[in-house]
Amino acid sequence: MNIRVEVMSFLHDAKIICEQLDDYLKVSVAGEGKVIDQPPITSIIDELKLEKWVTEGGLSHNEFKDFIATYLSYATRLHHPGYLGHQCAPSHYSGALAALMDGCINSVMSIYEMGPGAATLEFFMINWMLNQIGWQPQQPDETGVNINSSGAGVFVHGGSLANLLALVVARKKVLPDIMATGNAGDLAILVPADCHYSITKSAAIMGIGAQAIYNIPTDDQGKIISQQLPQVLDEVLADGMKPMALVANACSTSVGAYDPLASVAAFCQKQQLWLHVDGAHGASALLSAKHKNKLQGIQAADSVTWDAHKMLKTPSLSAALLVKERKDLATAMHHDASYLFHDKDQPGIDFIQRSVECTKPAIASKLFFVLAAVGEQGLAEYIDHQYDLTTQAYQYLQTQGDFECACAPESNILCIRITGSDAHQLAIRARLLAKGGFYLTTVVFKSKQYLRLVFMNENSSMHTVKQLLSEIRAASQSINGQNN
Ligand SMILES: *Cc1c(COP(=O)(O)O)cnc(C)c1O
């Protein structure tokens, strides 16, 4: 097929896909049909005729239409009000259009000359985030600017990668020669028990084993108890270890609790310990006049992870690592790659020196397009709505004798359990998913199994919550009946 024909088919096939997506979104938002349908993988392979299409090609026009319809029937519908699952945004369509555009032009912008427009959007969005945190934005023209004078950041593929990068930056601060010398095996990290597993995974990638991760005691909500920080640090030092960073949650993945950042930051500053705030989920509350106080003290941290694809309605993946001092990020990963980094007189900046990725699409543009559609106020209202609905659901649950919650919610995450064993909660989730009307997750918090509801969807309401509780009760009774 020559390029000319391909270009002619583009508009035709794009129209097919847009029409079907329009329908998909309308059906999802209306809560019609299932949230989730997961037949075995082999049956999807057959139904989509994957073998044929890969071998022969030519998927276009009517066959394309059928293919998309089937494919969409096996999408888990994040825009359905019964979606209470993982912390992924029911994305705004404008972010999806940005992804389409980026796929078309393939603007691999980690070096400025490969996509000046896209690099500029990333630069601009980083500054927007730095401003929200209360840090100095980067100057538009880097030449002649004192490198210590501002914050910096980079968009990466997810909060996990941002956390890894944060720890790499923190390590360089403690061991300036790390690139040459490698680890001496005595580095330690301080974390609350409830930190995201990407922290321990990152540590492992960096050659820091689980033994060198010191748990900070937490309270009933899983929040750091600041008064106990000196003891943990003493323990690290007594073991002959070198503390390189403390990670605090804003908020935690399990129950959505915010660590007391101001007191944690005061401790870290006194001890000259790098404070990384994992705000992958909860940093977005900075936009909300009502909830930003939960992040009080964040500007005293050294680095922050902030996902746009969680609470900023942005399609996955679009996450940022932000640092207070640009020099820390600029020098974290010096490498010799003369085909990329020769001394050149150029406009703009190369993000490539700040990230693990080499080739990188314009992931910040997705966030930009969402903001350009709904504005800061639109996102603030969304966050308020989700956080407030979660509190309302919690208050309602307090009046229901057969349910208990792990703790009072501080964000849009609520962990509940119905009377019965840990295994009973898991069995209930399996039933609900098989039925397909709701999608939710589970978590173990303080050694107890909970059903975990994350209110990501602005179409969910108290009506959804009441429906869910009656479905849970029905499933519970039916399981109990079977077991008797
Ligand atoms: C979701 C989450 C992560 C991981 O982010 P990804 O974008 O899924 O890689 C890290 N930390 C916290 C606190 C999270 O909630």
The ligand as an SDF file (V2000), in Angstrom:
LIG
                    3D

 15 15  0  0  0  0  0  0  0  0999 V2000
   -0.1360    5.0810   41.6950 C   0  0  0  0  0  0  0  0  0  0  0  0
    0.9680    5.3630   42.6060 C   0  0  0  0  0  0  0  0  0  0  0  0
    2.2990    5.1490   42.2130 C   0  0  0  0  0  0  0  0  0  0  0  0
    2.6490    4.5220   40.8910 C   0  0  0  0  0  0  0  0  0  0  0  0
    2.3670    5.3460   39.8270 O   0  0  0  0  0  0  0  0  0  0  0  0
    2.2240    4.7310   38.3380 P   0  0  0  0  0  0  0  0  0  0  0  0
    1.9280    5.9340   37.5350 O   0  0  0  0  0  0  0  0  0  0  0  0
    1.1120    3.7430   38.4010 O   0  0  0  0  0  0  0  0  0  0  0  0
    3.5340    4.0970   38.0090 O   0  0  0  0  0  0  0  0  0  0  0  0
    3.2940    5.5120   43.0840 C   0  0  0  0  0  0  0  0  0  0  0  0
    3.0070    6.0270   44.2830 N   0  0  0  0  0  0  0  0  0  0  0  0
    1.7460    6.2420   44.7080 C   0  0  0  0  0  0  0  0  0  0  0  0
    1.5090    6.8330   46.0540 C   0  0  0  0  0  0  0  0  0  0  0  0
    0.6860    5.9030   43.8800 C   0  0  0  0  0  0  0  0  0  0  0  0
   -0.5720    6.1020   44.3120 O   0  0  0  0  0  0  0  0  0  0  0  0
  1  2  1  0
  2  3  1  0
  2 14  2  0
  3  4  1  0
  3 10  2  0
  4  5  1  0
  5  6  1  0
  6  7  2  0
  6  8  1  0
  6  9  1  0
 10 11  1  0
 11 12  2  0
 12 13  1  0
 12 14  1  0
 14 15  1  0
M  END
$$$$
